[in-house]
Amino acid sequence: MARRGGAGTRPAGGAAPGAPAWRRRLELWLEGLALERGLSPRTVASYRGDVVRLGEWLALERRPDPLAADAGALSDHLRALARGGISPRSIARALSALRGFYGTLVEEGERGDDPTEYLDAPRKWRHLPRVLDEEEVGRLLAVPDPATAAGARDKAMLELLYATGLRVSELVGLRLAQLRLEGGFLIAFGKGARERVVPVGEAAEGALRRYLREVRPRLAAGRHDTVFVNLRGAPMTRQGFWKLLKAWGRAAGIRRALSPHVLRHSFATHLLEHGADLRVVQTLLGHADISTTEIYTHVHRERLRGLYDRFHPRA
């Protein structure tokens, strides 16, 4: 019976003759794991599968092979696994395999950098926010009938939410004194009572002026200074607006889950898609830390890639 680690011992699945350099290097690494660290054949096979899957994905994406892949490529690969339904646990194992593979290349002087150094495990990933595309937003905003009291109010709320990126609590908590429509902006109070100036676009301003002129005086009847009210004249609640938004979403034929935060995410993503600076978006959203805003750059890249895949003749 052959002694484990003796001559001729080699992990199953070795590189075939004529295999690319990265496959041959992978097998050398796996052989070292089996012989020197005594890893089980099952673990070695799993690590092989993880690195081979990376190599196949890079080839499909027409990117450099695993020996030359950079951190951006590896990050995109891990996110592709997540989008494909691979569990966080399996992705964490794949990342462990990649760290071992590239760590060995660095240790042996075959690479000067480790592209896995700053990659996060899935537990640290943040889910990309859901967004509507511009056509869907247009359909949603067109549904309320401003000739009715409820329609005029709801159109004003929807237009304002999309035009400003306000949080729903900021929207329903707006007071008349916060509006500066003559200057085209409003004052928002975000988390920690932080104050910020937010521009109001022409479409939102027009819908809001109509509501304030034709609807709110009849409903609120001077009882309070909350901008948006229900049909009984009481201040609109978060739950009340949420229900209205879902109803308008169904009427607009939007099948995906819809919430006030989806419109906030759409506001930020569409600004970036049209060339806005990330710092500007951070200010408008009221984020204290720009790292919170950076999630939208990932959304932007995802959408660009989706559009490319959908419309480019050779995608």
matplotlib code that plots the C-alpha trace (Angstrom):
import matplotlib.pyplot as plt

x = [0.0, 1.4, 2.4, 0.5, 3.0, 5.2, 6.4, 3.8, 1.1, -0.8, -4.2, -6.9, -7.8, -4.3, -3.7, -4.0, -1.1, -1.0, -3.1, -2.6, 0.1, -2.4, -3.8, -0.4, 0.4, -2.8, -2.0, 1.4, -0.2, -2.8, -0.1, 1.6, -1.6, -2.1, 1.5, 2.7, -0.5, -2.3, -5.6, -8.2, -8.9, -12.4, -11.0, -8.4, -11.1, -13.2, -10.3, -9.5, -13.1, -13.1, -10.0, -11.0, -14.4, -12.6, -10.5, -13.5, -15.3, -12.4, -12.2, -15.9, -15.4, -12.4, -10.2, -6.6, -6.3, -5.9, -2.1, -2.6, -6.1, -6.3, -8.4, -11.2, -11.6, -11.7, -14.2, -16.5, -16.2, -17.3, -20.2, -21.2, -21.3, -23.6, -25.9, -25.9, -27.3, -24.1, -24.4, -22.3, -20.7, -19.6, -18.4, -16.4, -14.7, -13.9, -12.4, -10.3, -9.1, -8.2, -6.3, -4.3, -3.5, -2.4, -0.7, 1.5, 2.3, 3.4, 5.5, 7.3, 7.9, 5.6, 3.5, 4.4, 0.9, -1.9, -5.2, -7.2, -5.7, -8.6, -11.4, -14.3, -16.0, -19.7, -20.8, -19.3, -21.0, -23.9, -26.8, -27.1, -30.2, -33.1, -33.7, -36.2, -35.1, -36.0, -38.9, -40.4, -40.1, -41.8, -44.7, -45.1, -45.1, -47.7, -50.3, -51.8, -54.5, -53.8, -57.4, -58.4, -57.4, -55.7, -54.1, -52.7, -51.3, -49.8, -48.3, -46.6, -45.2, -43.9, -42.4, -40.8, -39.4, -37.8, -36.6, -34.9, -34.0, -35.6, -36.0, -39.7, -39.5, -38.1, -40.9, -43.9, -42.2, -41.9, -43.2, -44.3, -41.4, -38.9, -40.1, -38.2, -39.9, -39.2, -35.5, -36.1, -35.1, -36.1, -34.5, -34.3, -33.5, -31.8, -30.4, -29.1, -31.1, -28.4, -29.7, -29.1, -30.3, -31.9, -32.8, -36.4, -36.7, -39.2, -41.6, -41.7, -42.0, -45.0, -46.8, -46.1, -47.3, -50.6, -51.1, -50.4, -52.7, -55.6, -55.7, -53.9, -55.9, -59.2, -57.8, -55.6, -57.9, -55.1, -54.9, -51.1, -48.1, -47.3, -47.0, -48.6, -51.9, -54.4, -57.9, -59.1, -56.6, -54.3, -50.5, -49.6, -47.8, -45.0, -47.3, -50.0, -47.6, -46.1, -49.5, -50.2, -46.9, -47.5, -50.9, -49.5, -46.7, -49.3, -51.3, -48.1, -47.4, -44.2, -43.8, -40.8, -41.0, -41.5, -40.8, -40.0, -36.3, -36.4, -37.2, -34.4, -32.0, -33.2, -32.7, -29.0, -28.3, -29.8, -27.8, -24.6, -25.6, -26.0, -22.6, -23.1, -20.1, -20.2, -19.6, -22.7, -24.8, -23.5, -24.6, -28.0, -28.7, -27.4, -24.9, -22.3, -19.8, -19.1, -18.6, -22.4, -22.8, -20.3, -22.7, -24.4, -21.2, -21.6, -25.3, -24.2, -21.6, -24.1, -26.7, -24.1, -23.0, -26.7, -27.4, -24.2, -25.1, -28.6, -27.9, -24.4, -24.4, -21.2, -21.8]
y = [0.0, 3.3, 5.7, 9.1, 11.6, 9.0, 9.1, 9.1, 10.6, 13.3, 14.8, 13.5, 15.7, 16.9, 19.1, 17.4, 17.5, 20.8, 22.5, 26.3, 27.5, 28.5, 25.0, 23.5, 26.0, 25.2, 21.5, 22.2, 24.2, 21.5, 18.8, 20.9, 21.1, 17.3, 16.3, 19.0, 19.9, 16.6, 18.1, 15.6, 14.7, 16.2, 19.6, 19.6, 18.8, 21.7, 24.1, 22.9, 23.5, 27.0, 28.1, 26.3, 28.0, 31.3, 30.5, 29.5, 32.7, 34.9, 33.2, 33.8, 37.4, 37.7, 38.8, 37.8, 34.3, 33.5, 34.0, 37.7, 38.5, 41.6, 42.4, 43.9, 40.8, 38.6, 40.9, 40.8, 37.0, 36.7, 39.0, 37.0, 33.9, 35.6, 36.7, 33.2, 31.9, 30.5, 30.5, 32.9, 29.8, 28.4, 31.8, 32.2, 28.8, 30.0, 33.1, 31.0, 28.9, 32.0, 33.5, 30.3, 30.1, 33.7, 33.7, 30.9, 32.8, 35.8, 33.7, 32.1, 35.3, 34.5, 37.6, 40.9, 41.5, 39.6, 40.4, 38.9, 41.1, 43.5, 41.3, 40.9, 37.7, 37.5, 38.3, 41.8, 42.4, 44.7, 43.8, 46.1, 48.2, 47.7, 50.5, 51.3, 52.3, 55.7, 54.3, 52.6, 55.8, 57.7, 55.3, 55.5, 59.3, 59.5, 57.3, 59.6, 61.9, 65.5, 66.4, 64.6, 65.5, 62.2, 62.2, 65.7, 64.9, 61.6, 63.0, 65.7, 63.1, 60.8, 63.6, 65.1, 61.8, 61.0, 64.6, 64.9, 61.4, 62.1, 59.3, 58.5, 59.8, 63.1, 63.2, 62.7, 64.9, 67.9, 71.2, 74.1, 76.2, 73.8, 74.6, 77.3, 76.9, 80.4, 79.4, 75.9, 74.0, 72.7, 72.1, 68.5, 67.2, 63.8, 61.3, 63.0, 66.1, 67.0, 69.8, 69.9, 71.9, 69.8, 71.2, 70.6, 70.1, 71.9, 68.9, 68.3, 72.0, 72.3, 69.3, 70.4, 74.0, 72.6, 70.4, 73.3, 75.6, 73.4, 70.5, 70.9, 74.0, 72.1, 69.0, 70.4, 73.5, 75.2, 72.6, 71.9, 72.7, 69.2, 69.4, 66.1, 65.0, 62.1, 62.7, 63.3, 66.1, 64.4, 64.2, 61.4, 58.5, 56.3, 53.3, 55.3, 56.5, 53.0, 51.6, 54.3, 53.8, 50.0, 50.7, 53.2, 50.7, 48.0, 50.5, 51.4, 47.7, 47.6, 44.0, 44.2, 45.0, 48.8, 50.9, 54.5, 53.5, 52.1, 55.6, 57.0, 54.4, 55.2, 59.0, 58.3, 55.8, 57.9, 60.9, 58.9, 57.5, 61.1, 62.1, 63.5, 63.5, 61.0, 63.8, 65.6, 62.5, 62.0, 65.6, 65.3, 62.0, 63.2, 60.5, 61.3, 58.9, 58.6, 54.8, 54.6, 56.4, 54.3, 51.4, 53.2, 53.0, 49.3, 49.6, 51.8, 49.3, 46.4, 48.4, 49.3, 45.7, 44.6, 47.1, 46.0, 42.4, 43.1, 45.4, 45.0, 42.7, 40.9, 40.9]
z = [0.0, -1.0, 1.7, 1.6, 0.3, -1.4, -4.9, -7.5, -5.3, -7.1, -6.5, -8.8, -11.7, -12.7, -15.6, -19.0, -21.4, -23.2, -20.5, -20.1, -17.7, -15.1, -15.0, -14.6, -11.8, -10.1, -10.0, -8.5, -5.7, -5.1, -5.0, -2.3, -0.3, -0.5, 0.2, 2.7, 4.5, 4.3, 3.0, 2.2, -1.5, -1.1, 0.1, -2.7, -5.3, -3.9, -4.2, -7.7, -8.7, -7.3, -9.2, -12.4, -12.2, -11.9, -15.0, -17.0, -16.0, -16.9, -20.3, -21.0, -20.0, -22.2, -19.3, -18.4, -17.1, -13.4, -13.4, -14.5, -13.1, -11.0, -7.9, -9.9, -12.0, -8.9, -7.2, -10.2, -10.3, -6.7, -7.3, -10.4, -8.2, -5.7, -8.6, -9.8, -6.5, -5.0, -1.2, 0.9, 2.5, -0.9, -2.0, 1.2, 0.5, -3.0, -1.7, 0.7, -2.2, -4.2, -1.3, -0.9, -4.6, -5.0, -1.6, -2.9, -6.1, -4.1, -1.7, -4.6, -6.4, -9.3, -8.6, -7.0, -5.7, -4.1, -5.8, -3.0, -0.3, 0.0, -1.1, 1.4, 2.4, 1.5, 5.1, 4.6, 1.3, 1.1, -1.1, -4.1, -3.8, -6.2, -8.6, -11.3, -14.8, -16.1, -18.2, -15.2, -13.2, -16.0, -16.0, -12.2, -12.1, -14.9, -13.2, -10.5, -11.9, -10.7, -11.4, -8.2, -4.7, -4.0, -7.4, -7.1, -3.6, -4.7, -7.9, -5.8, -3.3, -6.0, -8.0, -5.0, -3.7, -7.1, -7.6, -4.2, -3.0, 0.4, 2.9, 3.4, 7.0, 5.6, 3.0, 5.4, 8.0, 5.8, 7.2, 5.2, 6.6, 5.1, 1.6, -0.4, -3.7, -4.8, -4.8, -6.1, -3.0, 0.4, 3.7, 4.8, 8.3, 8.1, 10.6, 13.7, 12.7, 10.2, 7.9, 4.2, 1.2, -1.5, -5.0, -6.3, -10.0, -12.2, -12.6, -8.8, -8.0, -10.4, -8.9, -5.4, -6.0, -7.5, -4.5, -2.1, -3.9, -4.8, -2.4, 0.9, 2.1, 1.9, 3.6, 6.4, 7.0, 8.9, 11.7, 11.3, 9.1, 7.8, 4.0, 3.1, 4.6, 4.1, 2.9, 6.4, 6.8, 9.2, 8.5, 6.1, 7.8, 6.5, 6.3, 4.5, 1.8, 1.5, 0.7, -1.8, -3.5, -3.9, -5.4, -7.9, -8.7, -9.6, -11.7, -13.6, -14.3, -12.2, -11.2, -9.0, -5.3, -4.8, -1.7, -1.0, -0.7, -4.2, -5.5, -3.4, -4.8, -8.3, -7.8, -6.8, -9.5, -12.3, -11.2, -11.5, -14.8, -16.1, -14.9, -11.4, -9.0, -6.2, -3.6, -5.0, -4.6, -1.1, -0.2, -1.7, 0.0, 3.4, 3.9, 6.6, 5.1, 1.3, 1.7, 2.1, -1.2, -3.0, -3.2, -6.1, -8.2, -8.0, -9.1, -12.0, -13.2, -12.9, -15.0, -17.6, -17.9, -18.1, -20.9, -22.7, -22.5, -23.7, -26.6, -27.9, -31.0, -29.8, -26.1]

ax = plt.figure().add_subplot(projection="3d")
ax.plot(x, y, z, "-o")
ax.set_aspect("equal")
plt.show()
